[in-house]
Amino acid sequence: MSDRRVIARVNVSAIERNCARLKARLREGCELCVVVKADGYGHGAPASARAALEGGASRLAVAGSREALELRQAGIEDTPLLVMGALSECELREALDAQADVVVWTEQHVRAVGEAGGGRVHVKLDTGMGRLGTRDPLQASRVIELAASEPRVELAGAMTHFATADDGADGFFEHQLRLFTDWTAQIKAAHPDVVVHAANSAAALREPRAHFDMVRCGIAVYGMDPFWEDPFAWDLEPALELISYIAEVKSCAPGESAGYGRSFVAERSTHLGVLPVGYGDGWRRGLSNNAEVLVDGARHPLVGTVSMDNMTVDLGPSTDSARLRGSQAVLVGRQGHERITAEDVAKRLETINYEITCGLTRRVPRVYHRDGEPLEAQEVDAPPAAEPA
């Protein structure tokens, strides 16, 4: 048991193995780019990035310039890095200072890269996501040609993003794939060294035709199912466990309650276990009376309202319940023969597994290990990104 109120235990070996398995599924010559945005989907970006590279990734991707700077300052200096999001003028300079590639989709973007000192760009065609990128293939081709001719700009990639790759029953994926394939065939003919990429985790697992020169995998790297059901069906290992402990055990008579608003009132004599974890840690209030926790190898219902710092579970009426004071409580992970996945929690909240790990707040320490062996501090410690001048 940790000496902390709640910890997120991250097995970097699981990340390595997930990357190796994903890499083995790709067509020959296809690169694995691992997405470590949002602090590695809540797992910790520097440690996740190092594990991904050990597992066979050759590139990394993030959403913003500060995330790129964090990786560089953590000592990940030579790995190709792509900043995928929209960038303000100052963020563009930060990204280029971090020697990161950036995404463009207008002639103005290309010129801005040149004016900021130059760098590598990936041109984005919006084939149907409806966010960043140009919807017009002719416009995208003009941007390609400008990037190829601009003295201080290097044309590095051509990309898109799928809107429905995680929905096998939706035909829009095929529509996007066809549009992108047709466009990039022309681009590759003129610029054979351009790296073509489109697939996220779902597309990489679903359709080899979407692999192109590189895939950008995020959620699957961390052992979560991009189709939101069962990671083990894809031979993925969840890398993160969320663990707290039973800080107090108290008897609860019929008619007594627990938590704000008395949303739980006992109908029988029982014992309540108090866990020092709550929505201030990212364990959402919507899980009030709507989740389970593993204690002593068994499932126990979360009862009462989740507050900022505490919540309660029903340990049952047994007179032995008091012995559970101080016992480990698993919110996400395995204990004995039972397991709770991020997908299980997401279904309770009617959301997706991404939100469960990304939502864990900074006050939850991330503790790293390799199949149970703690990592040395220098393997995970990274200084915070410097504030921009």
N, C-alpha and C positions, 0 to 999 in steps of 0.2 A: 504494500500500500504506500502511495506517495504521502509526503508530509504536507501536501497542498490540498486545498478545499476541492479543487477540480483540476484535472489535467487532460490534455489531448495527447495521447501516446501515438507517435507516428513511426511506423516501421519502414525505414528507407529501403530495406531489402525487398519489401513488397512492391514499392515503386519501381525498383530496378527490374524485378521479374515481370511486372506488368508491361514495362517498356519492351523488354526482350520478347514477350509474347506478341505484342502488337507489331513489333518490327518483323517477326517471323511471318506474319500474315500478309505483309506488303509484297507487291510485285518486285522482282529483281531490279535493283537500281533506285528504288524509291526511298527517299530520306524520311526519317521520323523527326518532326519538329514537335517539341513538347511545350504546351502552353502552361505557363506558371503565373499567369495574371491573378489578381485578387489574392496576393500572398500565397500562391500555389493552391488556389481553391480552398484556402483556410489551413493548409498543411504546413505552410512556411515555404517561401519561395526559394531562398538560397539552398536549403537542405534538399528540397524536392528537385531543384535544377541539377544539383550534383548527382543525385541518385538517378535521374533520368539520363544523364550523360553516361553514367556507368552502365546503364541498361541498354544503351545502343542509340540514344538520340544523338543527332549531329547538330541540331539547331534548337533554339529556344524562342518563345514568343510571349509578349506581354501586351497589355492594353495601353499603358501610358508611359511617359518619359521618366517619371519618378521610379517606376518599377524597373525600368532599364538601368537607371543609375544605381539602384539598390543591388542588382546582380553584379554590376561591374565593381562596386565598392566591396562586395563580398568576396572578390577574388576571381570571379568568373569572367576573365578578361578577353579570351581569344575566341570563344564560341560565337558563331553568327547569331545575331539577335534581331528579331523583328518586332517593332512597335506597331500594333495593328489598329490602334484607335485614332480618332481625330485629334489633331494637335494645334494648339494655339501657337503664336509666333515664338513665345518664350519656351514652350514645351518642345517645339520643333528643334530649337537650338540645343536644348538639353538632350534630346534623343540623338541628335547628330554628334554631340560631344561624347556621348556614351558609345559611339561607333555602332549605332544600331541602324538597321534598315527601317524605312518608313513607308507608309502607304499613301498613294496619291491617286487622284482620279480626274483632275483638271489640269489644264496648262498652267494655271496660276499656281497650283501646288508645286509643279515641277520647277517653275521659276523661283518660288520661295525657297526651295531646297538649295538651288544654286546660289541665291543671295545670302543664305545662311552659312555658306562655306562649302556646300556640296555634300553629297552622300549617295547612298544606294536607295533605290525606290522600287516598290512593287505596285503595279497599276491594277486597280480594282474595278472589275465589271460587276455591276449589280444585276444579277440574273433573276432576282426575285425576292431577296431578303427585304428590300425596300428601306435599307438604312444607308450606310456609307457606300460610295461607289457611284459610277454613272450607269444609267440604264441603257445608254446608247452605245452599241458596239463600235460604231464609227467614231464616236467621240473618244472612246477608250483607245482605239487604234491611233488616233491623232496624239493622244497623250503618250502612248508607247513610242511613237516616232520622235516626239520632242525630247523625251527622256533619253532616248538613244543618241540624240544629236547634241544635247546640252553639254558643254565642256566640263562642267563641274558636277554633273549628275551621271550616275551609273545605273543603267536599266538592269535590275536584278531579277524581277519576278512579275508574274501575271496571276491574278487570283480572283476568287469569288468566295461566297459563303452560302451554304445550303440552309433553307428555312425549315424544311420538313424531313430532313434525313432520319430523324428519330421516329418517324411515323411510316411504317412499312406499307400501310394501306393507302397512302396519299400519293397520287401520281405526279404531283408538282415537282418532286425530286427529279424525275426523269426529264421534265421540261427544262429545269435549270441545268442539268448535266448536258443535255443536248446543245443548249445555247452556248454554254461555256466551251464545250468540246469543239464546236464549229469555229468559235472565235479564236481559240488558242491554236488551232491547226494553222491558221494564217499567221499568227504571231510567231510560232515556232519555225515556220518556213523562212521567215525573214530574220529571226533572231534565235538561232538554235540553242544558245546558251541560257536563255531565259528559263528560270525555274517556275514551272506551272504548278499551282496548288489550289485545292478547293476543299478537301475532305476534313471534317471534324471527326471526333471519335465515332459517332454513329455512322457516318458515311464510310469511314475507313473499314469498319467491321461489316457493313452492309453490302458494299459494292466495289469490287476491285477496279472497275472502270473509272472510279472517281479518284484513284490513287495518284495518277499523273506522275510528276517528278517528286512530290513531297506531300505528306499529310500533316495536319496540325491537330494533334490529339491532346485533349485536356482531361475531361472527366474520367475516361477509362484508365488513364495513367495512375490515378489515385485509387483504382480498384472499385469504382462505382459504375453502374450500368447506364450507358447513354440512352438506353430505351426505358429506364426508370423501373425495371422489374427485378432482375436477379443477376448480380455481377458474376455469380459462380457459373451461370449458363454460358458465359463467355470466357471462362477460366481466368477471371480477374480476382485479385486479392485486395479486399479493402485495407487501406494502409493506416487508417485513423481509428482509434478508439477514444471515446469520451468517458472518463472515469471520475467518480466522486466517492463519497463514503457516507455511512449513516452516522451523523453527528449526534443524534439523540433518538432515543426510543421512549415513547410515552403511551400509556394506556389511553384508550378512547372508548367511553361508554356510549350506549345508544342515546342519540340526541345531541352529543357533543360534535364540534365541527373543527375544521382546519382551514386556515388561510383566509385571505381577504374575501369579504362578501359571503362567507359561509356557503360556498358553492358545493362543499361536501359536508354532509351531516350523516354521522354513523347510524346505521340501522341495526347494528349488532355490536357487541363488545369486540374490540380489536386492538391492535397496536399500530401506531403510526411511527414511521421512520422519517426523520427530518434530514434532508440532503442540503448542504450549503452551496447550492447552485441554482441559478434562475435566469431570467431573461437578460440580466446584466451580463451574463456570460454567453448569451446567444441561444439559450434553451427557451424557446418561444412560449409566450403566454397562451397561445392557441393550443398548447399541449395540456392545459389544465383539464383534469378528469379525462384525458384523451391520450394516454401513453402508458408504456410499461417500462420498468427498470429491472435489471437483473441483480438479485441479491441472494447470496448463498446458493447460487446455481439454479434459481427459480425465478419466474416472472412475477412481478408484483405491480399492481396498478398504481399509477400516479393519481393521487386524489387531492382535491382542493385546487385552489388557484395558484399557478406558478407566479411567484413574486420576483423582485429584482435579484434577490440573493438567496432565496430558500424555496424549497418545495417539499411536499410530503408524499410518502408512498404507504400503502396499506400492507403491513407485514403479516396480517392475519391474527386470529385470536389465540394462537398457541402461547402457553406460558413461557416457552423457550425463546420467544421473540426478543426478549430483552438482551439475550446474548449477542444479537446482531449489531449492538452498538459498536461503532468503530469498523464495521465490515465494509468491504469494497462494494460499491454500487456502480454498475455499468449501464450507461445510457445509450451508448453506441459501441458495439463490439461483442465479444464472445465471453461467456462465463460457463464453465462446465459444458453441458451439451446444448445450451441455449445460445442464440445469437440474435442481436437486434442490428439491423443494417440501416444505413442512411436512407435507403429506399423505404424501409418500414416506417421510419419517422416522417418522411416526406408524405407518404400516403395519409397519415393521420392529419396532416396539415393541408392536404389537398394542394401540394406544391411539388417541387422536383428536388432530387437529391443534392443538386448543386447548392441550393439555398441552405441546406443543413450545415455543411462544413464551411461554406463561405460566411455564414452568419455567426460563427464562433468569434467572440470578441477578443481584443488584445489582452484582457486580463486572464484569459485561460492560457497557462503556460503550455508550450509545445515541447514535449519531451521525446527525443529521438533515440531510436535503437535499431539494431540489426538483428532481427529474429530474437529479441530479448536481451542482446548485449548492448549496453549503453554506448552511445557515440562519444568520442572525445570532444571536448568543448570547441576545439579549433575546427572540427568538421561541420559545426552548425552555426557558430557565432558569426554574426555579420554586423558591422556598424550600420546605423541608420543612414539613409540617404541624406546628403547635405541639403540644407535649405537653399533654394535658389537665391542668387544675389539680387 
